[in-house]
Amino acid sequence: MTAIHHKIRGSYPGFIGIELPDEYQVVLLDEDNFNAYRRNEKYNGLSIAIKDQYCHFEKPIEGSWHVVIEGSSCDFSAKKVHIIYKAA
């Protein structure tokens, strides 16, 4: 499985939208769980549903977070992912 990640630092309230292929998976992880993910250990995260090549969620305002986007297809590419920030 191939993955990319994007770090989010807590700050002002807002929303994050992601345009991406439906077959990708999106998981939101805090710093400790992201480190476990990187070490191939058990982790807990929030799986974000993708519908019609789009997903969105409320941006955490406290701490450091990571958006992990995974894909198992051979044509997985960061160029197919567009992250959009919107203020609340």
Sine and cosine of phi, psi and omega as CSV:
sin_phi,cos_phi,sin_psi,cos_psi,sin_omega,cos_omega
0.00,0.00,0.66,-0.75,0.02,-1.00
-0.97,-0.26,0.57,-0.82,-0.03,-1.00
-0.55,-0.84,0.43,-0.90,0.18,-0.98
-0.80,-0.61,0.34,-0.94,0.06,-1.00
-0.64,-0.77,0.40,-0.92,-0.01,-1.00
-0.71,-0.70,0.81,-0.59,-0.03,-1.00
-1.00,0.03,0.67,-0.74,0.04,-1.00
-0.86,-0.52,0.79,-0.61,0.09,-1.00
-0.98,-0.18,0.65,-0.76,0.04,-1.00
-0.86,0.51,0.65,-0.76,0.01,-1.00
-0.21,-0.98,-0.76,-0.65,-0.03,-1.00
-0.94,0.33,0.52,-0.85,0.05,-1.00
-0.88,0.47,0.44,-0.90,0.04,-1.00
0.11,-0.99,-0.19,-0.98,-0.02,-1.00
-0.77,-0.64,0.46,-0.89,0.09,-1.00
-0.84,-0.54,0.79,-0.61,0.10,-0.99
-0.91,-0.42,0.57,-0.82,0.00,-1.00
-0.74,-0.67,0.82,-0.57,0.13,-0.99
-0.99,-0.10,0.82,-0.58,-0.06,-1.00
-0.25,-0.97,0.29,-0.96,0.03,-1.00
-0.88,0.48,0.56,-0.83,-0.02,-1.00
-0.87,0.49,-0.45,0.89,-0.07,-1.00
-0.99,0.17,-0.09,1.00,0.08,-1.00
-0.99,0.17,0.32,-0.95,0.07,-1.00
-0.87,-0.49,0.59,-0.81,0.00,-1.00
-0.83,-0.55,0.77,-0.64,0.02,-1.00
-0.75,-0.67,0.71,-0.71,0.07,-1.00
-0.98,-0.22,0.83,-0.55,-0.07,-1.00
-0.80,-0.60,0.62,-0.79,0.16,-0.99
-0.98,0.21,0.08,-1.00,-0.11,-0.99
-0.86,0.51,-0.72,0.69,-0.01,-1.00
-0.89,0.45,-0.69,0.73,0.00,-1.00
-0.95,0.32,-0.53,0.85,0.07,-1.00
-0.91,0.42,-0.66,0.75,0.04,-1.00
-0.89,0.45,-0.63,0.78,0.08,-1.00
-0.90,0.44,-0.67,0.74,0.04,-1.00
-0.84,0.54,-0.72,0.69,-0.02,-1.00
-0.90,0.43,-0.50,0.87,0.01,-1.00
-1.00,0.03,0.11,0.99,-0.04,-1.00
0.88,0.47,0.55,0.83,0.04,-1.00
-0.98,-0.22,0.14,-0.99,0.03,-1.00
-0.91,0.41,0.68,-0.73,0.00,-1.00
-0.61,-0.79,0.33,-0.94,0.09,-1.00
-0.87,-0.49,0.75,-0.66,0.01,-1.00
-0.51,-0.86,0.15,-0.99,0.03,-1.00
-0.99,-0.15,0.91,-0.41,0.04,-1.00
-0.98,0.17,0.78,-0.62,-0.05,-1.00
-0.98,-0.20,0.82,-0.58,-0.02,-1.00
-0.95,0.31,0.66,-0.75,0.05,-1.00
-0.94,-0.35,0.78,-0.63,0.02,-1.00
-0.67,-0.75,0.76,-0.65,0.01,-1.00
0.81,0.59,0.70,0.71,0.06,-1.00
0.88,0.48,0.57,0.82,0.00,-1.00
-0.44,-0.90,0.58,-0.81,0.17,-0.99
-0.60,-0.80,0.39,-0.92,0.04,-1.00
-0.47,-0.88,0.40,-0.92,0.01,-1.00
-0.36,-0.93,0.32,-0.95,0.04,-1.00
-0.96,0.27,0.73,-0.68,-0.03,-1.00
-0.96,0.28,0.77,-0.64,0.07,-1.00
-0.89,0.46,0.61,-0.79,-0.03,-1.00
-0.96,-0.28,-0.10,0.99,0.00,-1.00
-0.85,-0.53,0.69,-0.72,0.12,-0.99
0.99,0.15,-0.13,-0.99,0.04,-1.00
-0.96,-0.29,0.68,-0.73,-0.04,-1.00
-0.72,-0.69,0.35,-0.94,0.03,-1.00
-0.76,-0.65,0.74,-0.67,0.16,-0.99
-0.99,-0.12,0.88,-0.48,0.02,-1.00
-0.96,-0.29,0.79,-0.61,0.02,-1.00
-0.89,-0.45,0.86,-0.51,-0.06,-1.00
-0.90,-0.44,0.46,-0.89,0.09,-1.00
-0.46,-0.89,0.63,-0.77,-0.03,-1.00
-0.97,-0.25,-0.11,0.99,-0.03,-1.00
-0.98,0.20,0.40,-0.91,-0.03,-1.00
-0.94,0.33,-0.27,0.96,0.01,-1.00
-0.98,-0.21,0.39,0.92,0.07,-1.00
-0.87,0.50,0.74,-0.67,-0.03,-1.00
-0.46,-0.89,0.68,-0.73,0.08,-1.00
-0.90,0.44,-0.40,0.92,0.01,-1.00
-0.91,0.41,-0.31,0.95,0.02,-1.00
-1.00,0.00,0.05,1.00,-0.06,-1.00
-0.92,-0.40,0.77,-0.64,0.02,-1.00
-0.78,-0.63,0.91,-0.42,-0.02,-1.00
-0.99,-0.13,0.74,-0.68,-0.07,-1.00
-0.84,-0.54,0.82,-0.58,0.08,-1.00
-0.98,-0.17,0.67,-0.74,0.08,-1.00
-0.70,-0.72,0.75,-0.66,0.05,-1.00
-0.94,0.34,0.47,-0.88,0.00,-1.00
-0.97,0.25,0.00,0.00,0.00,0.00
